[in-house]
Structures are given as C-alpha cells and as structure tokens.
C-alpha cells in the first residue's frame, strides 16, 4: 500500500511541476488573483462584486458589440461585392472597365496633385472616423440620394437630346 501512495505522490509531484512550467509566465497574475479571492485586503470583496456586477450589467454593451461586428461584416461584404463587380466588369466589358479605371485614377491623381499629402491624409482619416455618425444620422443616404437624382437628370437630359 505504501508503494501505491509513493507512486501517487511522485505522479502528483510530476504533474505539479509540469503545470508550474506551463503557467510560468502567469505567475504574477495567479498570485494576485489568489490574494483577491482570499480577501487579503479589506476592499477586495467590494472589487470582486463590482467586477461581477459590471459583467452582468453589460448586456446592452454586448448587444452593441454584436451590432458593431454585424456592421463590420456587412461593410466587408459590400467591399467584396464591389470588388467582384469590378472584376466582372473587367471580364465582360473590358473597354468600359478601362475607361472607368482611367477616369477614376485620373481624378485621384488630380486630387493628389491639388491637395497637400498631409492635408489629404487628414481629410481621409477624419471622414473615416466621422462616417459611422454620418451614416447613423442619415446624412450619407441623403447626399447619395441627391447625387443619384442629379445623375438621373443628366441621363434623361442626354436621352432627350439623342431623340
């Protein structure tokens, strides 16, 4: 029986040494967590309950986090969709693709020539940071709608001239 206890003790020591080795980088965190869980300071129970209460009261934040992730996925899908449409245009209508890319790159080059790089970077970063708020308040939709109406007017006007 003593031999079985000795074998068990040796196995326990070996497992303990292995676990200590695996958790070597987390030593300070584990020691601090142990102090908090054993309430070595008078304010530790209050801190523990605050963290637990805060964790259970963040359902609204969790929902908002879910919405943010969902919006990021939708944005990524839109970008991938535009990217695919661009390559579809390249395959199906290479001349239209060429003209579109030529015009787009010419506009970007002209803007880059007219505006100082640092200021242009400032404008791009500012727009990207303001975009979610602009979208939330419907400003982006409003101006895209205005641009679509103007383009449709121009196209109708052009069709009338051709007739």
SVG drawing of the C-alpha trace seen along z (x, -y; Angstrom):
<svg xmlns="http://www.w3.org/2000/svg" viewBox="-37 -72 46 74">
<polyline fill="none" stroke="black" stroke-width="0.4" points="0.0,0.0 2.9,-2.4 4.3,-1.8 1.0,-2.9 1.0,-6.0 4.6,-6.7 3.8,-6.2 0.8,-8.5 2.9,-11.2 5.5,-11.0 2.9,-11.4 1.3,-14.3 4.8,-16.0 5.5,-15.4 2.1,-16.9 2.5,-19.8 6.0,-20.5 4.6,-20.3 1.7,-22.7 4.1,-25.1 6.3,-25.1 3.2,-25.7 2.0,-28.6 5.4,-30.2 4.5,-33.4 1.3,-33.8 2.8,-33.5 2.2,-37.1 -1.4,-37.1 -2.2,-33.9 -0.6,-35.2 -2.6,-38.4 -5.8,-36.5 -5.2,-34.3 -4.8,-37.3 -8.0,-38.8 -10.0,-35.6 -8.8,-35.1 -9.6,-38.8 -6.2,-39.8 -7.2,-43.4 -10.5,-44.8 -11.6,-46.3 -11.1,-43.1 -14.7,-41.8 -16.0,-45.1 -13.8,-45.0 -14.8,-41.4 -18.5,-42.2 -18.1,-45.3 -16.4,-43.3 -19.0,-40.6 -21.9,-43.1 -20.4,-45.1 -20.0,-41.9 -23.7,-41.0 -24.9,-44.6 -23.2,-44.9 -25.9,-43.1 -26.6,-46.4 -22.9,-46.8 -22.8,-43.2 -25.7,-43.8 -23.9,-47.0 -20.7,-44.9 -22.8,-42.4 -24.2,-45.2 -20.7,-46.6 -19.5,-43.2 -22.5,-42.8 -21.9,-46.2 -18.3,-45.3 -19.3,-42.0 -21.8,-43.9 -19.2,-46.5 -16.7,-43.8 -19.4,-42.1 -20.1,-45.4 -16.4,-45.9 -16.1,-42.3 -19.2,-42.8 -17.9,-46.0 -14.6,-44.2 -16.3,-41.3 -18.4,-43.7 -15.2,-45.4 -13.7,-42.2 -16.9,-41.1 -16.9,-44.4 -13.3,-43.8 -14.2,-40.4 -17.5,-41.3 -16.8,-44.8 -13.1,-45.5 -13.4,-48.8 -15.8,-50.1 -13.6,-48.9 -10.6,-50.6 -12.4,-53.9 -13.8,-53.7 -10.4,-52.9 -8.7,-55.6 -11.2,-58.2 -11.1,-57.2 -7.3,-57.1 -7.1,-60.5 -9.5,-62.0 -7.4,-60.6 -4.2,-61.8 -5.7,-65.3 -6.9,-65.4 -3.4,-64.2 -1.8,-66.9 -4.0,-69.7 -4.1,-68.9 -1.0,-68.5 -0.5,-64.9 -0.7,-65.6 -3.9,-67.5 -5.3,-64.8 -4.5,-62.2 -6.1,-64.4 -9.3,-64.6 -9.4,-60.9 -8.9,-59.9 -11.4,-62.5 -14.0,-61.2 -13.4,-57.6 -13.8,-58.5 -17.0,-60.6 -18.5,-58.1 -20.4,-55.9 -22.0,-59.0 -22.8,-60.5 -24.4,-57.2 -26.3,-56.8 -27.9,-60.2 -28.8,-59.6 -26.5,-62.3 -24.7,-59.8 -28.0,-58.4 -29.3,-62.0 -26.3,-63.1 -26.1,-59.8 -29.8,-60.2 -29.2,-63.7 -26.3,-62.5 -28.4,-59.7 -31.2,-62.2 -28.7,-64.5 -27.2,-61.7 -30.6,-60.5 -31.5,-64.1 -28.3,-64.2 -29.0,-60.8 -32.6,-61.8 -31.4,-65.1 -28.9,-63.2 -31.6,-60.8 -33.9,-63.7 -31.0,-65.2 -30.4,-61.9 -34.1,-61.5"/>
</svg>
